[in-house]
Structure formats: structure tokens, C-alpha cells
């Protein structure tokens, strides 16, 4: 696939993963990048940083929601890390998507697709756009927006079955 097609597919994976998350989360997308592989091709990936504060009490609800959503889409849950919340899934077409929770309770999605051609000497995705940074110059990945549901320390309601 071309780099442009890869960007479209990355965005679709990220958007599709967040489509079932209600209420919606605020985020920003990092510039896509490519990593050369041994087989003479590259893998394209893109991060999406969640800027809505999600309380620890809601991590399980978010991961459970995504697990159900990803499985319903035919994704294979490849790995789950309950100690530092994270979940990794593969799509039927060989792409991948993950959600990880960082040490500062920051949440990031990452989508990966391949193969794309190896392009040297320039960014295969064009000229990077400026991204939010902190005062130290690092990417700003620390959530700062409150949400009545996601930021609350109240546990998410347990789903009940209807009879």
C-alpha cells in the first residue's frame, strides 16, 4: 500500500476503535511514522493520545468496552496486561491496534499497518505538522480535560442481563 493509503487505514483503525467509546474522549493524533523491517518493507504506525482524564476506576470499563468492540469486529485479542493496563489486538487483515495506560495514567492508542515501501531521505508521510508539546519539549500526552463520567472515581456500572 502507498503511504497515503496507510495513513487512511491508520486513521480508520483509530477512529473505528474509538467509535464505541461513549461519552467520547478528547485526543490528538501524533504524526505517523514508518519502521523498516528485515523483509525490505516498512510498517506504518500512528499514536492517538487521549487528553480526557480517565480515572483508575474506569480503566477496566474502558478496556472491557474495547475488548467487546474489537472482538465484535473480528479482531483477535493478542495480549492483555492487567498490571499496567494494556490490550493488544490483531485485525483480520494483519493490522494491529493497542491501548496502553502510562505511568501518569495517560492513555494512548497505537495502530500499525504494513507493508508500505521503504522511503529513505524524506518522511513518507509528508511534512510533519507541529504537535502539542510540554514546556520541556516532550510531546504533551498528559490528560487535562475532565469528563463527568470518565474522570469520576465512581466505578462504572456493572452490565446487567435483561430477561
GIWOZI-V623735 format. One record per run of one state. SS is the DSSP state (a for helix, b for strand, c for the rest). FROM is the first residue (numbers start at 1). LEN is the number of residues. If there is no record, write none. Layout:
BEGIN
ss:SS from:FROM len:LEN
ss:SS from:FROM len:LEN
END
This chain:
BEGIN
ss:c from:1 len:2
ss:a from:3 len:16
ss:c from:19 len:8
ss:b from:27 len:3
ss:c from:30 len:3
ss:b from:33 len:4
ss:c from:37 len:5
ss:b from:42 len:9
ss:c from:51 len:1
ss:b from:52 len:1
ss:c from:53 len:3
ss:a from:56 len:17
ss:c from:73 len:3
ss:b from:76 len:6
ss:c from:82 len:4
ss:b from:86 len:5
ss:c from:91 len:5
ss:b from:96 len:6
ss:c from:102 len:5
ss:b from:107 len:10
ss:c from:117 len:16
ss:b from:133 len:1
ss:c from:134 len:5
ss:b from:139 len:1
ss:c from:140 len:5
ss:b from:145 len:1
ss:c from:146 len:18
END
